[in-house]
Amino acid sequence: MEFVFPVLLIGVALIAVITLAKALRIVPQQRQDVVERLGRYKRTLNPGLNLLVPFIDSVRTKVDMREQVVSFPPQPVITSDNLVVSIDTVLYFKVVDSVRATYEISNFLQAIEQLTVTTLRNVIGSLDLERALTSREEINRHLSGVLDETTGRWGIKVTRVEIKAIEPPPSIRDSMEKQMRAERDRRAAILNAEGHKQSQILSAEGEKQAAVLRADGDRQARILQAEGQAKAIRTVFDAIHQANPSQKVLAYQYLQALPQIANGTANKVWIVPAELTKALEGMGGALGGLSQMVGDVPSKAASDDASAVEREAAEAAQAAAAAAQEIHDEVRVAEAQATGGKGPQGLPAPEPVSPASLLADPADQRERG
């Protein structure tokens, strides 16, 4: 009997501890416990210290009230253009009513997964591959609307649905890569053509401006050159009028120019008119009668150099006569070749001119005549 009492005391103490442990329930933050009494829902334990009836009340489920993230495995989906694509989705949800999440559905996580797969197949089945790849926002909104409407009866709020990846078949990926490469090549060619076009336009504009500037510079140069020539002619003209040159000087200058005209490289055939002799005779008369002209009074310096001038004039007249004779001979040879040796058919040949006749006085010639 002495050992029975301590054993009973220990048993009562142990029962009291167990009863106290079952009566006290500590619930952490962001969690709710669903309590049943004799198999029937009694109440929901909130975070903190809660008291239960031992051996009568029991906790059915412990519901996490935080937002949860679930990544579903890739699902094969057929598009409207009969292409099988693999879609990987991510679901964000939270439990807003722990009682309905416990009693309305047995496994809400599996139900959400299956609902997501079926809804995703319905949405993707109405789109082609191109729209499915570029319409992720639209697909996400449609999935969120359908899941939120269905899971609301279960006390669950779907906050967000995201599509992680849409994987088309390998052959389609190769075709898409070729298409993108061709598109980028086309854009590069367009950009290159635009750059070449702009370069050509700028080059043309530069050449245009350069041509305008060159033309303007040429015009200014021609204007300045013409003004310079005009000033030079005016200066020479004024100098001639101020010097009042005699006819001797003018005739002498003309005689000096005749050999240069006759020696031109482009003068192959000369047509010598019959009046050339008369012109030369008149020139000689002008040289001979210069002293008798009105206003042609030689100065003392001119008288001193008269002999030198006459010698130079005689040499120039002799050269002119020789040039005229050569021209005459060439004309006769050309006429003979043209007529085939039958004799000249043109104008009669003028009499040969001698240098003495060029320097003779026309008055003396008239007396002789």
Secondary structure as the mmCIF struct_conf table of DSSP 4:
data_model
#
loop_
_struct_conf.conf_type_id
_struct_conf.id
_struct_conf.beg_label_comp_id
_struct_conf.beg_label_asym_id
_struct_conf.beg_label_seq_id
_struct_conf.end_label_comp_id
_struct_conf.end_label_asym_id
_struct_conf.end_label_seq_id
TURN_TY1_P TURN_TY1_P1 GLU A 2 PHE A 3
HELX_RH_AL_P HELX_RH_AL_P1 VAL A 4 ALA A 23
STRN STRN1 LEU A 24 VAL A 27
TURN_TY1_P TURN_TY1_P2 GLN A 29 GLN A 30
STRN STRN2 ARG A 31 ARG A 37
TURN_TY1_P TURN_TY1_P3 LEU A 38 GLY A 39
STRN STRN3 ARG A 40 LEU A 45
HELX_LH_PP_P HELX_LH_PP_P1 ASN A 46 ASN A 46
BEND BEND1 PRO A 47 PRO A 47
STRN STRN4 GLY A 48 LEU A 51
TURN_TY1_P TURN_TY1_P4 PRO A 54 ILE A 56
STRN STRN5 ASP A 57 ASP A 64
BEND BEND2 ARG A 66 ARG A 66
STRN STRN6 GLN A 68 SER A 71
HELX_LH_PP_P HELX_LH_PP_P2 PHE A 72 PRO A 74
STRN STRN7 GLN A 75 ILE A 78
TURN_TY1_P TURN_TY1_P5 SER A 80 ASP A 81
BEND BEND3 ASN A 82 ASN A 82
STRN STRN8 VAL A 84 VAL A 95
BEND BEND4 VAL A 96 VAL A 96
HELX_RH_AL_P HELX_RH_AL_P2 SER A 98 TYR A 103
TURN_TY1_P TURN_TY1_P6 GLU A 104 GLU A 104
BEND BEND5 SER A 106 SER A 106
HELX_RH_AL_P HELX_RH_AL_P3 PHE A 108 GLY A 125
TURN_TY1_P TURN_TY1_P7 SER A 126 SER A 126
BEND BEND6 LEU A 127 LEU A 127
HELX_RH_AL_P HELX_RH_AL_P4 LEU A 129 THR A 134
HELX_RH_AL_P HELX_RH_AL_P5 ARG A 136 THR A 151
HELX_RH_3T_P HELX_RH_3T_P1 GLY A 152 TRP A 154
TURN_TY1_P TURN_TY1_P8 GLY A 155 GLY A 155
STRN STRN9 ILE A 156 GLU A 167
HELX_RH_AL_P HELX_RH_AL_P6 PRO A 170 ALA A 243
HELX_RH_AL_P HELX_RH_AL_P7 GLN A 247 ALA A 262
TURN_TY1_P TURN_TY1_P9 ASN A 263 ASN A 263
TURN_TY1_P TURN_TY1_P10 THR A 265 ALA A 266
TURN_TY1_P TURN_TY1_P11 ALA A 274 GLU A 275
HELX_RH_AL_P HELX_RH_AL_P8 LEU A 276 GLY A 288
TURN_TY1_P TURN_TY1_P12 GLY A 289 GLY A 289
HELX_RH_3T_P HELX_RH_3T_P2 LEU A 290 GLN A 292
BEND BEND7 MET A 293 MET A 293
TURN_TY1_P TURN_TY1_P13 VAL A 294 GLY A 295
HELX_RH_AL_P HELX_RH_AL_P9 LYS A 300 ASP A 304
TURN_TY1_P TURN_TY1_P14 ASP A 305 ASP A 305
HELX_RH_AL_P HELX_RH_AL_P10 ALA A 306 THR A 339
TURN_TY1_P TURN_TY1_P15 GLY A 340 GLY A 341
BEND BEND8 LYS A 342 LYS A 342
BEND BEND9 GLY A 346 LEU A 347
HELX_LH_PP_P HELX_LH_PP_P3 PRO A 348 PRO A 352
HELX_RH_AL_P HELX_RH_AL_P11 PRO A 355 LEU A 359
BEND BEND10 ALA A 360 ALA A 360
HELX_RH_AL_P HELX_RH_AL_P12 PRO A 362 ARG A 368
#
